[in-house]
Amino acid sequence: MNFRLSIMVLVLLMGCQSTKNMVSTDKNEKEGKETQNIGHDLSMYPEPGGELERHIIALPKKENEADYKIEFYAGKTMEVDCNKHTLAGELEEKTVLGWGYPFYEFNTDGNVMSTRMACAENSLHQAFVRANSMLIRYNSKLPIVVYIPEGYEVRYKIWNHDGTEYHATPE
């Protein structure tokens, strides 16, 4: 009987230890922010340094995850005119040493490129200006961890394959 009790206590202690580094959103929920409890252990990922923030995308489990892709990108809401704007910057894939897990770092100088069309007066408005995106496979078992400069945000889209196959036309 003591052996069983010891095992149960050990399992309980291990469970408490493994959840220590999981993302919790209780603080954000109290502040009224839209949040999610991702349930992933982030202890192996580097802490954000300098002016960087760590953003997490936690994906729900799906049947046939191979049929899905994730497109994610960094950007910032800013005042723009009628032209098409793109944030200068690049997402770089890195690897957690010793674990092999991918994470991403967005580097930007904050410059914005745009077309040069003539705009009507008073065409200024707030819009999300994004950098080029990255497309990766869907994997609900690992979080997508992105480090970006403060003041920027990460957004993403979930793409799926509906099973339709198309044929090219020969010339």
ZAVEX-14231 format. One record per residue (C-alpha): x, z, y; residue in one letter; residue number from 1; chain. Coordinates in pm, 1 decimal. Layout:
BEGIN
       c1       c3       c2 res   n chain
        X        Z        Y   A NUM     A
...
END
This chain:
BEGIN
       c1       c3       c2 res   n chain
      0.0      0.0      0.0   M   1     A
    285.0     81.1    242.3   N   2     A
    436.7   -261.8    178.5   F   3     A
    111.6   -436.6    280.5   R   4     A
     81.7   -222.9    591.8   L   5     A
    443.0   -300.1    684.5   S   6     A
    382.1   -673.5    645.8   I   7     A
     66.4   -653.8    859.0   M   8     A
    249.3   -465.2   1134.3   V   9     A
    537.1   -713.0   1121.2   L  10     A
    299.9  -1010.5   1149.5   V  11     A
    119.1   -844.6   1439.6   L  12     A
    446.0   -776.7   1622.8   L  13     A
    566.1  -1133.4   1565.9   M  14     A
    238.5  -1266.6   1704.2   G  15     A
    273.5  -1053.2   2016.9   C  16     A
    631.7  -1169.7   2067.4   Q  17     A
    551.5  -1538.8   2022.5   S  18     A
    274.2  -1533.7   2285.5   T  19     A
    494.5  -1368.0   2546.1   K  20     A
    608.2  -1700.5   2691.1   N  21     A
    279.9  -1887.7   2664.2   M  22     A
    120.8  -2013.1   2983.7   V  23     A
   -162.3  -1793.8   3103.7   S  24     A
   -412.0  -1890.7   3368.1   T  25     A
   -590.0  -1562.3   3436.6   D  26     A
   -430.3  -1532.7   3783.1   K  27     A
   -534.1  -1888.2   3875.2   N  28     A
   -887.8  -1835.0   3744.1   E  29     A
   -925.9  -1532.6   3972.2   K  30     A
   -813.5  -1750.8   4263.7   E  31     A
  -1080.9  -2009.1   4177.6   G  32     A
   -839.7  -2286.7   4080.0   K  33     A
   -914.5  -2534.4   3801.3   E  34     A
   -685.7  -2430.4   3518.4   T  35     A
   -634.6  -2440.9   3146.4   Q  36     A
   -478.4  -2207.1   2895.2   N  37     A
   -239.6  -2441.8   2719.2   I  38     A
   -140.9  -2210.6   2433.6   G  39     A
    206.2  -2366.2   2397.6   H  40     A
    527.2  -2165.2   2387.2   D  41     A
    739.7  -2274.1   2684.8   L  42     A
   1033.8  -2039.2   2627.7   S  43     A
   1266.9  -2318.8   2512.2   M  44     A
   1211.5  -2528.3   2825.0   Y  45     A
   1443.1  -2471.0   3120.4   P  46     A
   1314.7  -2266.1   3410.5   E  47     A
   1258.4  -2478.3   3721.2   P  48     A
   1548.9  -2455.3   3960.2   G  49     A
   1590.4  -2506.3   4330.9   G  50     A
   1294.7  -2683.1   4488.0   E  51     A
   1137.7  -2788.8   4155.1   L  52     A
    808.2  -2678.3   4000.9   E  53     A
    717.2  -2705.4   3634.6   R  54     A
    387.2  -2880.5   3560.6   H  55     A
    230.5  -2877.8   3215.0   I  56     A
     -5.6  -3127.0   3051.9   I  57     A
   -172.1  -2978.9   2744.2   A  58     A
   -359.1  -3232.6   2536.0   L  59     A
   -655.2  -3148.5   2312.4   P  60     A
   -622.3  -3230.0   1944.1   K  61     A
   -776.5  -3566.5   1855.6   K  62     A
   -840.4  -3741.7   1531.6   E  63     A
   -611.1  -4045.8   1495.4   N  64     A
   -376.9  -3949.4   1778.9   E  65     A
   -175.5  -4266.7   1709.0   A  66     A
   -461.7  -4459.4   1873.6   D  67     A
   -398.0  -4286.2   2208.8   Y  68     A
   -132.5  -4302.0   2480.4   K  69     A
    -73.7  -4087.9   2788.0   I  70     A
     15.3  -4242.2   3122.3   E  71     A
    143.5  -3988.5   3372.5   F  72     A
    288.6  -4011.0   3720.0   Y  73     A
    392.9  -3799.4   4015.4   A  74     A
    267.3  -3838.7   4365.9   G  75     A
    147.2  -3679.3   4683.2   K  76     A
   -165.9  -3694.5   4897.1   T  77     A
    -74.5  -3825.7   5240.2   M  78     A
   -210.8  -4014.0   5537.1   E  79     A
   -186.5  -4390.7   5487.9   V  80     A
   -322.7  -4709.6   5640.6   D  81     A
   -492.7  -5006.6   5469.2   C  82     A
   -173.1  -5123.3   5295.8   N  83     A
    -84.6  -5056.9   4932.8   K  84     A
    163.5  -4769.2   4915.4   H  85     A
    405.5  -4662.9   4642.0   T  86     A
    617.9  -4349.8   4635.9   L  87     A
    987.1  -4414.7   4576.3   A  88     A
   1103.1  -4212.6   4279.9   G  89     A
   1165.9  -4212.7   3909.6   E  90     A
   1057.4  -4012.0   3607.8   L  91     A
   1354.4  -3938.8   3383.5   E  92     A
   1315.9  -3825.8   3022.4   E  93     A
   1543.6  -3541.5   2917.4   K  94     A
   1573.4  -3335.7   2599.0   T  95     A
   1561.1  -2959.4   2544.7   V  96     A
   1903.1  -2879.2   2402.7   L  97     A
   1887.6  -2748.1   2049.1   G  98     A
   1519.7  -2832.1   2009.4   W  99     A
   1497.1  -3205.4   2068.5   G 100     A
   1171.9  -3173.0   2262.8   Y 101     A
   1130.1  -3414.9   2553.2   P 102     A
   1062.6  -3307.9   2909.1   F 103     A
   1056.1  -3510.5   3227.6   Y 104     A
   1204.4  -3474.9   3573.5   E 105     A
   1076.5  -3660.1   3877.4   F 106     A
   1338.7  -3745.0   4137.3   N 107     A
   1238.5  -3873.6   4479.0   T 108     A
   1367.1  -3884.5   4834.4   D 109     A
   1007.2  -3890.2   4960.2   G 110     A
   1024.9  -4245.2   5096.4   N 111     A
    714.0  -4460.2   5065.4   V 112     A
    712.2  -4838.2   5026.2   M 113     A
    413.7  -5041.3   5138.3   S 114     A
    283.6  -5390.3   5190.7   T 115     A
    292.9  -5507.5   5549.8   R 116     A
    -59.9  -5629.4   5617.3   M 117     A
   -207.6  -5587.6   5959.5   A 118     A
   -462.0  -5306.1   5949.5   C 119     A
   -764.9  -5249.1   6165.3   A 120     A
   -749.3  -4967.1   6414.9   E 121     A
   -846.8  -4627.8   6278.1   N 122     A
   -764.7  -4732.9   5920.2   S 123     A
   -566.6  -4413.5   5856.1   L 124     A
   -701.7  -4204.1   5569.9   H 125     A
   -587.8  -3950.6   5309.0   Q 126     A
   -492.3  -4102.2   4972.3   A 127     A
   -287.2  -4011.6   4667.0   F 128     A
     35.3  -4211.9   4679.6   V 129     A
    202.0  -4230.0   4340.7   R 130     A
    530.7  -4340.9   4196.6   A 131     A
    569.1  -4564.0   3891.5   N 132     A
    418.1  -4417.8   3578.4   S 133     A
    549.0  -4345.7   3230.9   M 134     A
    355.6  -4426.9   2913.1   L 135     A
    416.4  -4206.8   2609.1   I 136     A
    251.8  -4143.9   2274.7   R 137     A
    -26.5  -3888.5   2246.7   Y 138     A
     86.4  -3564.4   2080.6   N 139     A
   -132.8  -3254.9   2109.2   S 140     A
    126.4  -3042.6   1926.5   K 141     A
    369.1  -3038.7   2221.3   L 142     A
    303.6  -2991.7   2592.0   P 143     A
    414.8  -3261.0   2834.3   I 144     A
    648.6  -3070.6   3065.8   V 145     A
    728.2  -3230.5   3401.6   V 146     A
    956.4  -3090.5   3672.8   Y 147     A
    876.9  -3218.9   4021.1   I 148     A
    968.3  -3122.4   4377.2   P 149     A
    740.4  -2873.3   4550.1   E 150     A
    452.8  -3039.7   4734.3   G 151     A
    403.5  -3313.7   4473.8   Y 152     A
    160.4  -3320.7   4184.5   E 153     A
    137.1  -3474.7   3838.8   V 154     A
   -167.3  -3673.7   3731.2   R 155     A
   -235.5  -3847.1   3402.6   Y 156     A
   -468.0  -4084.8   3219.2   K 157     A
   -552.8  -4097.5   2851.1   I 158     A
   -560.0  -4449.2   2706.5   W 159     A
   -705.0  -4531.1   2366.5   N 160     A
   -713.0  -4827.6   2133.9   H 161     A
  -1063.9  -4922.9   2025.2   D 162     A
   -945.0  -5115.7   1721.4   G 163     A
  -1015.9  -5459.1   1864.5   T 164     A
   -751.4  -5716.5   1775.9   E 165     A
   -702.6  -6031.7   1981.2   Y 166     A
   -531.4  -6359.3   1894.1   H 167     A
   -309.4  -6564.4   2120.6   A 168     A
   -396.6  -6931.4   2163.4   T 169     A
   -127.1  -7177.6   2058.2   P 170     A
    -34.4  -7454.1   2301.6   E 171     A
END
